[in-house]
């Protein structure tokens, strides 16, 4: 029995040993044979995300004598936070180096130099043991949010990549090809494709394995470096991917050729300088001709100025000026054929452009049928754009500008002609028998020539009101207005009304606010506005003093008297109408164009017209009828309660009524007096919606009348003129809040430096609020000395609590609190502009970032506008842990100060969540967050709970 028991035990031990060996072998095999990750490890990327776009190094090939290009690259790098190394380009004088490569004679000198530059960089990458590097030339333009784009690209970039093209020169790249699978839609706007024939080496990244292959494979021949790379990609010797659309493109100035398969959505170069040249200097055509009529004061004598006129039938029925006009265009057709241009754009000199015409034409060229012979960029016919002529296969759904088959596109102020089209016209219209535009229309109707029209037009004639300038038998008033006029935005058109269609413009300006006057004078100079500044009554003056028992302030009386005396001045001078502005305003960039349309639909009996207000009641009900849709984007409504007086016009009849009711004795603030007359139907009042003039607010520019007024009572402009001119960084430098507090730990100057860089690049103002130190016993004991919180948690708690008190003490309407270890969406200003339009008025907390991935999962977003396509939505907060980015209203600050005065054992973010859960405070969260925590991998994720 003993032997049997021993035998069983031995067998049991052997079985255990065999099982252990098998388990160890299985684990070893599973490790050795583990699958290669599909995507690249993005943890490495985080340490480079703000400096080198996710690569180990960035080289910029540049000659030392290219100072303009170098300066431009430095400015771009500063804007996006890019760190790079200028790689000295080989000089043509370096003949010894060039001879070492034994190039084939088929390569020109520039191609040889480029080849050597890239080859030397490959060697340098290999010697430096970089995992990867980005190679750029020095003449590029970048997407403004390229850092964010590349962060997403690195999430989906396959681990086996060897070359990654950030730009290319082949229109077939990505065509008939599916993008790399993006399961989580990490990169919704930019996709990765297997490369085909990129043909460019302006901006590409190469991995260490790619470098090894290139150094072994490349041998100087008759191929350029671009062609060598394309050849290796085509033969599958290199694993290459291309980003579409490209986030980097070569920058071209006028005269350097028609590059440009793509244009950027938000060009950094255009942002950095209003003098930047368009990417394609001829809008995608070979040539642009401008027929200059403006120097011809007497068009009828023009006939004798052209010898070529003799070629035409001298007995034609056209007036001499029309014959000359005909001949001007005919000579352009001859020039197109003589020079062999594939296409040319013909413009007359009395025109205006859409502000973003380069982008529009880039999209148009992608969709334009290959058989086109004429393309109308502008016309003056209500017959164009008929639904039956819509080209369903040649239009992008997302584009506002569509292509239609032309019907009767009268006028010749903006149209393009192909080479074939020019030959046809020369043959058909050799003898003038009708106006040139009618001759073209006849060819279109008879289907002799293939013509398309862009709707709405991207080029328009200036608005003409002189009957003598009309074409006989046709209405030029049917010319559509541009959405964003270039001439109006630049202040270059003498046709714009210097008083926006009113008899006069008054600006009420406080004498001690010369800064505001300077901004408005800049606007006036740029937009040809004629402003008269009149001194405002000061709140400190004797006449503005008032009995405090009335509940009114001296600021109310000063404002009232300033406006009342302006009414008296309008009456004395006998103006038919006048626009009254206060000095703290911003205007829509194309305000002159908007007002041109508004004046055509405003009722003739108007007495007061609000161009701006600060009330949620305006815009209720249906707008006034606009049968011809003259003003598609801005509508007129009957006024309801248009509070504020920063921008309104008064007619002569309105002035009489106002002075009949008002005296210099103050009963109510001036805007309440006006609202009362509007509600009583005493005044015929109308409001423009959305407003085209707003008040701007910032910590440096609070309201003089109501200093604590919240920013949420105000609207935002579509295109701010002050922002455009660069004279008002501060108007949206607090993201729509009254103040930004940036909490910085005194021991972390490195974070402060990053925060300052963010502030400079995103143009926001903040106050550095020093965090309380863990060992500051006196400050920590200001709140419940017996608290169970750890010192770091208590310091964090008291720091934020003191900010709430500051919001109250400073009478701020709201404050945004940011901690110093954050990263921010590059277009945060634009996002917050939209968020403020949806944020309920009773908000008390707003989280721009949080640490709970369940936030927003169990509720629906707040929808204010059914047509809102923004990817950022507001949700009622549930458990938005963390306090690195949240805003507090004044009401919220009062509640937090009251509820959190006695810290116990819970950190402050948990205490706030408890208040939210108990519905004691109204809180909303923005999803996805636009502010996140950011840390280096070797850094503790938090100073509070390391």
C-alpha positions, 0 to 999 in steps of 0.5 A: 500500500505504501508503494502504491501511494508513493507511485500515485504521488510520483505520477501526480508530481510528474503531471504537475511538472508537465503542465507547468512546462506546457504552460510556460511554452505556450506563453513563450510562443504566444509572445514570440508569435504575437501579431504585429500591431496594425497601427503605430504606437501613438504613445511615442507621438505624444512627446512630439505632438506640439513640436514635430507633428509626431515625428522624431525630427523635422528637416527644412531644406533651405539655402541661406540666401532664401531669407524670405522663405526662411522668415516665412517658415519661421513665422509658420513654425511659431504659429503652429508650435513646430520645431525644425532644423534648417538643412543647408541646401547644396549650392550649384558652386559645390561642383566636387560634391555634385561630381561625386554622384556621377549623375546622368546628363539627362538631369538638369542642375536643379534636379541634381541638387535636389537629389543630393539634398534628399540623399544627404538627409536620408544619411543623416536620419540613419546616423542619428538613429531617428525612428522617423523624420519629416522632410520639407522644402522651404516654400510651403503653406500649412493647414492651421490645425495641422497638429490636430490633423497629424495627431489623428493621422498617427492613430490610423497610420499602419505600423509598416509605413515607410513613406508618408506623403503630406502633399503631392502633385498628381490629380489621380492620387486617391482616385478609384481607391479606398482609404485605410480603414478608420474603424473609430473615425479618428480622422473624419476629414483627412484620410490615408490612401496607398500612394500611387504616383505622388510626383512630389518631394516637397513634404513627406516623412520617412521611417527608419526602415524606409531610409534603409531601403532608400540608401541601399536602392538609390543610385544616381541616374537620369531620374529626379528624386521625385521620380525615383520615389514614385518608381519605388512606390510603383514597384512596391519596393516602398510602403507608402501612404498619402494624406488626402486632402493634403495638409501641406501644399507648395506655396505659389505666388502670381507669375510662378505658374499654375500649381495647385490641385488643392487649396487649404481650408485654413491657410496659415500664410493667409492668416499671417499676412493680408498681403499673401498671394493666392495659391493659383494666380489665374484662378485655374485658367492659363491667362486672365484678361481685363478689359479696361473701360474705366479710362474711357470717359466718352465711349462713343469716340472709342471707335476711332481709336482702333484700327482693327475696327475697320475690319468690321462692317461699318454699316452695322446698327450698333452704337460706336460704344457697343461696336468698340465693346464688341471689338474689345472682346473679339480681340481677346479671343484672337489673343487666346488663339494666337498664344495657344492658351488652353483657357482664359478668363475675360473680365471687365473692370467694373467688377467685384469678387467673392472674398473666397473666390480662389477656394470656390474656383478650386472646387469648380475646376474639379467638377467642370465637364471636360467639354466646356467651351464657356464658363460664366462666373457672373451674369445678369439674367434671372433665367440662369440656375433653372433646376432643369439645367442642373448638372447632377453629376458635376456638383458637390453636395457640400458646395454652395456654388453649383454648375448649371447648363447656361441658358441666357447668361447676359452680360460679359463682365466675367466669363472664361473661354477654352481654346476651342471655344475661342476658335468657334466664336472667331468663326461665328462672330466675325461680323457684329450684328448684335451686342457681344453678349447677345451674340454669345447667347445666340450661340448657346441657344443654338448649341453651337458652343457648350456653356456652363454657369456658376450659380450663385455667381462668384463675380458681379458688377458693381451695383448700378442705379444710373439709368444711363448705365443700363444695357438697352432692353435689359434690367441690370438690377437683376445682378445678384449680390455677392455673399462676401464682397471683396471690394466692400471688405477691403474698402476699395469701391467708391460705389459703396455708400459712405454713410451706409444709405443713411443721411449721416452717421454719428458716433457717440464717443467718450472723450477718455476712450481714445482707444475706441475712437482709434479702432473706429477710425481704422474701420472708417478708413478701411471701409470708406465710412464717413463718421462724425464723432460727437462727445458723450456726456460723462457719468462724472459730469455735474449734469449726469448726477442723479438721486440714487433713490430713483434706482438709476445710475449716473451712467444711465443719465449720461447715456440718455443725454448723449442720445437725446442731444444727438436727436436734437442735432439730427433735427437741427441739421435736417437729415432725412435719416441718421445712423447712431452708433456707440463707440464700443462696436464691431461690424460685419465685414460686408456691412455695405453690401448687406445694407444695400440689400436691406434698403431695398426691402425696408418699408418706406414708413420706417422710423427706427431701424435696429442694426444691433441689439442685445435681446432674446426677443428679436426675430420672433414671428415671420420676417418681412416679405422679400419676394425676390429674395434680395437679402437671403442671409439677413432679414427684417422683422418687426421690432419687439423689445430691442434693448441696447442703443449701440447701433440704430438708425432714425428717420426724420419722422422718427426724430420728430416722434422721439423729441415729441415724447422725450425731454432732458429729464430722465425717467428710464434708461434710453433703451427702455424708453425706446422699447416702450415706444416700440411696444406701444406701436408709437414708432414704426420699428424694424430689426435686422436679424441677425444683427450686423453690428455688435458691442464687443466686450473684454476684460479691458473693455467692459460696458460703461453703462452696465459694467457687470453685464454678461457676454451671453446677452450678445450676438456674434458676427459672422465675419468681424471687421475688427478681427479682419483688420487685426485691431481687436484681438481682445474682443474674443480673447476670453472665448465669450466669458468675462475673464480667464483664470489660468491656474499655475503651480509655482513649481511648474514654470515649464507648464507656464511657458507652454501655457503662454505659448498657447495664449500667444498662438490662440490669441486669448487673454488670461490672468495667471492665478498661482496655485496654493502650495501644499505646505502653505498651512495658513492658507490651507487652514482658511477653510475647515482646518480639520478637513480630511483632505490630503495637503495637495487636494486641500491646496487644489480645493482652496485655489479654486474656491478663491477663484469663485470668490474673485468672480464675485468680488470683481462683479464678473458675469462669468469666468473660465478656469483653466489649469496649466497642464492642458491642450486646446482645440486650435479653432476654440474661438469658432467653436465657442462662438457657436456654443454660446448661441446654444448655451441656456441663459440660466447656466451656472457651470460649463465644462469644456473638458472632463475626465468621464467617458460616460458623460453625455451617453445617457442623454440627448444634446441640447438642440437650438437650431435643427440645421446645426451641423457642428460636431460639438454639442451641449449636454446636461452634465452628469458626472464631469470629474476633473477641474482643468477646464470649466466656466462658472457664471456669477450665479454659479460662483455664489452657489459654489462659495456657499456650498463648498465653504466647509471641505470634508474628505472629498476633492473639489471636483467630487464635491461639485459633481455631488451638487450637480447630481443633487440638481443644486447647480445647473451644469452643462458639458461640451462633448467632445471636449475642446480642452484636454489634459496633456502630459509627457509620458514620463510625467506624473499625470496630476499634481493633485493625486500623483 
